[in-house]
Amino acid sequence: MVFSNQKRIALISVHGDPAIEIGKEEAGGQNVYVRHVGEALSRQGWWVDMFTRHAHPEQPSIVEHNPHCRTIRLAAGPQEFIPRDEIFEFLPEFVQRFLEFQKQLDAPYELIHSNYWLSSWVGMELSKKLSIPQAHTYHSLGAVKYKSVSTIPLIAKTRLAVEKACLETVNCVVATSPQERDHMRSLVSARGNVTIIPCGTRIDHFGTVTQADARQALGIAPDEKVVLYVGRFDPRKGIETLVRAVHACQARATEKVQLMIGGGSRPGHSDGDERDRIESIVSDLGLESITCFAGRLSQDDLPTYYAAADVCVVPSHYEPFGLVTIEAMACGTPVVGSDVGGLQFTVVPEQTGLLAPPKDVLAFAAAIDRLLLNPDWRNTLGQAARKRVEATFSWDGVATQLGQLYDTLLEEASQAASQELPSKTLVQASA
């Protein structure tokens, strides 16, 4: 397909590589968001380049997703995995590599959409240097995250300052739920322009497999009750709460309950340490015989696993949105989630799933029991969940809303082109 008057935009995702296999360390919802937003925008007439950090010498520098959408990996620091809390010092190099790449193009980028606080710093620098508008999606807020962790990292002060500067400086911040917007206003700043555009999912991909077919493919008996977790191994994801909740479930007395934990890990890294810790808890509670660690699940595998489950549990301590939630719902699988953040937006309690206080083992156990012990009601919730996703959370719908926002920002920038723009004060990264 050839588009006339195509507008070139840059999606910045420094630590979240859109082309990487989902489920690896530092690869989760943000990677999915950027990749599918980019591809959907390209189908609607935008020329999209998605910029990320080159983290391994064997990775190609450019990955073509379609004729109008690609991932560009820029050298910024050593070409090896670097935890996100240690990337800030390499951001000036990322900015320089971006500018060098743009010089090779036949047309410049007209707009930047940055993702996560690291990318917001890059985006603000580029927006200032290139005099182009910037939109930003946080994906998580330091002000919320640091309330739920026992050890505050050294980068925290810098992150909080950058997030505040971003909200007060960029042309528009995209909140993925009303709850995330409220957190921005109450914890970050009352200033700045915020609009709400949710995350999305592939409704033509999720929900295409029946539970019977899914269970046959995975070797799960029809009478088993399957509780599923999908996501990274990270203490903040609350997997320990889920394991202890399954141990406390009353349904185990009368039903064949299986706990399935899907997600990859890397030995010797933080996610590998968390998997080891979870496996130890499973062993201590005597749940080894009913627990399956499914490993990393590809996008092709996920619809089958979601469909095979009776309930998908999202026990995160906090989620700005939670893509797993709407993926499961799209498959007709009701969700038991933590009563926090964006999960309060995606899950409608008693209609598409249930919510429980984060870290509350007994509350999660009771919610899981309600679904496992009432299969007809569980099916009703699942059907309603699918309908909610179809109506609200398709990627093409999300891209349409983002495209309308971009058009507005570009029009405003054009009107202001002859006016002197206020200087932007940013937190300086060390060279």
N, C-alpha and C positions, 0 to 999 in steps of 0.2 A: 504494500500500500504506500502511495506517495502523497504527502501532505503539502499543501501550499502554505506559504507564510508561517512555516514551522518555527516555534519559539524554543530556544535552547536554554535548558535549566540544569542546575547542578544540585544534586542531593548529596549532602556531606554526612558521612557516617564513619568517623575516624577509626573507632575500635570495633564497629559492628559490620563486618564484611558481608555485603549482600549476596556475594557469589559463593560463600563458604557453606559447607555442609552443616545444616541446622542440627544442634545438639552438642556440638563441640564446645569446649570451654570458651566463654565470651561469645557464644553464638546462640541466640534465642529469639525472643519476640521482636526486638529491634531489627535484627537482620531480616526477618520475615516481612516486617512492615516496610522497610526501605525497598526491598526487592520487589514486592508486589505493588506497592505504590508506583515505583518507577515503571514497571511493565504496563500497569493499567494506564498511567498517564501517557505513555508512548502510543498506546492504542487509540488514544483520544486526540492525537495530533501534536503532542509535545516531543521535542528531541531531548532525551534524558541521559545524562551521564551521572553515575553514582560513584563518589570518590571515597576510598577507604585507604587504610595504611597497608603497605606491602609487608606482610608478616613472615614470609618464608621465601627463600630464594628460588624454590621450585614452582612457586605460584606464577601463572602468567600475569603480565602487567595489565593486560586488557582482556576482559571476558565479554563477548558479544551475547546478549540475551535475545535480542531481535534486532532488525535493521535500525531501530531508533532508540535502543536502550542498551547500555553497556555499563560494566563495572570497571573503574579505573583505579589501579593500585599504585599509590605514590610512596616513594622511599621517604621515610621519616624515622630516623633512628635505625638501630640494627634490624636486619630482616629476620626477626625471630619473634616468638610470642612474648608480649610484654603485658602484664596485668594493667587494666585500665587506670588504676590509681597511680601508675608510674609513667604514663604517656605524656603528661602535660608539657614536660620540658622539650619534647620533640615537635610541638605544634608549630613553632615558627618555621621549621624546615618544611612541614606539610604545606603551609601557606605558600612558601617560595616555590615548591614543586608544582602546586596548583597553577600559579601564575605562569610558570614556564610551560606547562602543558597547554594553557589557553592560548599562548602565543603561536602555537602550531596550528590552531584552528582557523577555518575560513570565516568564522563568525564568533563573537564573544558570547559568554553566558549572560542572560538577561535577568536572572533571579537565582537566589540561593535558598535552599530549604535544608537547614541543619538539623541533626538528630543527636540528642544527648548533650550534656554540658560541655564536653571536650570539643565537639563539633561546633557548638555555639560560639566558642572563642574564635575558632577558625573562621566561621561565617561572619562574625562581626568585623574581623580584620579584613576579610575579602570585600565585604559590603562597603567598608570605608574606602579601601584602595580603588575599587572598581566603580563606586557610586551606583550600585544596583541594590534593589530591595532584598530583604531577608525575611523568611518565615522560619520558625523553629518549633520542633517538638521535643519535649524534655525526655520522655520515656520513663524517667524516675527523677524525683526531687531529693537533693541532699538533705533539705530541711526535714523531710519525712523519713528518709532512710536512716539518718543518724539517731533518730528517736528509738529505733528498733535494734540497734547493734550495741554490744557491750564495749567494743574498742573503736574509738574514732580515729580514722587514718590521718596522717600528717597533711594530706592534700585537702582535708575538709574545709579549712578556712578559705582556701583559694576557690574551691568548688562553689561554696555558698556565695562568695563575692561575684563570681562569674555568672551564676544563675540569676542573681539579682540584677546585674548589669544587662543581661540578656533580656529579661522581662521588661525592663525599663527602656531598652534601646532599640530592639529589632522592630521591624514594621508590624509583625503580627506573630504571636505565639499561638500554636495550635494545641489546645487541650483535648485529650481523647475522651474525656467524660466530664460531666458537671462537677463530680467530686474532685477531679484533678484541678479544675479551674478554681474551686473554692480553696484548695490547699495553696495554690499560687497566691491568691489574694490574702489569705490569713497568715501564711508563713514566709512568703518571699517579698512581695511588694503590692501595694494598692495601685501602683502606676503601671502603665503599659497597655497594649492592645491584645486582647485574648478572644479567640473564637473557638467553638467546640466542633470538632470533626472527629468522629470515632475511628478506631481501627477497623479493618475488614477481614474477610476470609473468602476462600474460593468456594462459593456455594455449588459450583458445578463439579467440584472435586470431593468435598466432604459431604457425606450423605448419600453416596452412590452404592453403598454396600449394605445388605440386610444383616441383622444380627445373626441369623442362622448361617448365612454364607460366611460371615466373618469368623464365627466360632469353628466352623468346619475347617477353614483355612488355617486357623491357629491351633487346632486340636483341643478345643475347649468343649467340654460336655454341655449339652443344652440345659441341664439342671443346675449348673454351677452359677454362683453369684459373684460377678467379677467387679472389683473395685480398682479403678485405674488412676495412676498418676503419670503425667507427662511433663517433663521439664528438666532443667539443669539440676545437678547436685550442688546445692548451695544452702547453707543454714537458713537463709532468709526465705527459702521456698517452703519451709515448714513440713518437710517430709517426715521428720520425727513425730510431729503431731499426728499425721496420718497413720503411721505405723502403730503408735500407741492407741489410736482410736479404733483401728481394726481389731487390735487385741481386746479392747473393751466392748466390742459389738455383741449385742445379745443374739443377733442373727447367727452367729457361729454355733450356737447351741442346737439349731434346727436345720441350718442350711449349709451347703458346701460353698464356703466363701474362699475366694482366691484374691490375693492382693498382687497387682501387676504394676511394677514401677518401671516406666520407660524413660530412658535418658542415658546419654553417654558420659564417660569420665576418662580422665587421663591420669594414670598412675604417677605419683610424684608431684601432681599439681593440686590446687585447692579443691577442685571438684572431685578428684580421686580420693583425697582425704575425707571428704564428706560422704562419699559412697562407702568407704570403709567403716565410717562411724555408723551409718544407717544399717549396714549389714550386721554390725556388732549388736545393735539394738534389736534387730530382727531375731538374731540368734539368742540373745538374752531372754526375749519374750517367748521363745519356743514357736516362732512363726515360720521357720524355714520351710516346712513342708507345704505351706500354702502361699508362699511368696515367690514371685518370679521377677528377676531383674532382666528385663527385656533388652537392655542395651540401647544404643542409639537407634532411633526410629526415623527413617527417611520420610519425606513428604508422600511418597507412594505407599508407605506402610501405614501411616497414621490413620487414614479413614477406616482401615480394617480393625485396628486396635480400639479406636473410639466406638465403632459399631458393636464390637464384641462385648463391651463393658455394660454393666447395669448402671453404674454411676461413675462419673469422673470427678475426682476431688482436687481442688485447687486451694491448698492450705497455706498460701503465702502469708507472711507477716504483713506485706503490703504489695499491692499491684496497681500501677497507674491505670492499666486497662486489663491485661490478661488475655492474650490471643488464644491460649489453650481453651479458655472458657467458651469462646464462640466457635472454635473448631469442633469441640465436643457437642455443643448445642446443634451445630449444623448437621451432625450425624444422628440427631434424635436422641442423644444421651444427656440426661439431666445432670446438672453440676451441683455439688456441694462445695461452696467456696467460703473463704474468709470474708467476714463482714467489714471489708475495708476498701477504700479507693475505688477504682474503676469496676471492681466486682459488684459493687452496689448498683452500678449502672447496667452491666451486661446481664446479670442474673436478677430475675424478678421473683422474689421469695414467694413460695407456695404456688407459683405459676409455671416457671421454667426450671426451677431448682430450689435450693435452700442455702441459707447463709448461716454461719456460726462465728462466734468471736474467735479471733486469731489465737493460736496456742491453747485453745480450750479443748482438751482431749475428750472430755465427756460430752460436750456439746456436738463435736464432730461425730462421735460415736452414735449419738442419738439421731442425728440427721441422716447418717448413712443407714442406720437401722430402719428409719421410716421408709426409705426407698426400697431397700432390699426386701422388706417384709410386706410391702404393698405393691406388687408388680403392676396391677392395673393402673394405679395412680402414677406409678413411675412412668408407664407408657404415655399417659396423658400429659405429664410434664414434658416428656421428650418430644412429643408432637408439637406442643406449644413452643418449645425451645427452637425447633427447626423453623417454625413460622416467624419467630422474632428475628432470627438471623437473616432470613430471606428479605424481610421488610427493612432492616436497619443496617446490616453489617456486610454488604457485598463490597469487594474491592473496587469494582467499577463505579459503584455509588460513591465510595470514599474519594476516588480519583476525580469524579465530577465535581464534588464539593471543593477539593483542593484546587482544581483547575479554575474554578470560579473565583476562589480567593487569590490565586496568582494573577488572574486577569485584573482584578481590582487593584492589587498592589502595583502592577505594572502601569496601569492607568494613572494611579496617584503619583508614581515616580515620574511619569512623563509630564504631568502637570506641574510638578515641583522642580523640574530640571533647570529652569532658569532662575530659581531662587537659591539663596545660599543655605545649605543644610547645616544644622548644628554639629559641632565636632562631637565625637564619641569617645568617652573615657573608658578604657578597658583595663582589666587586670593584666599586668605584664607577665608573660612567661619568660623563664630564663632561657637564654640562647644556648 
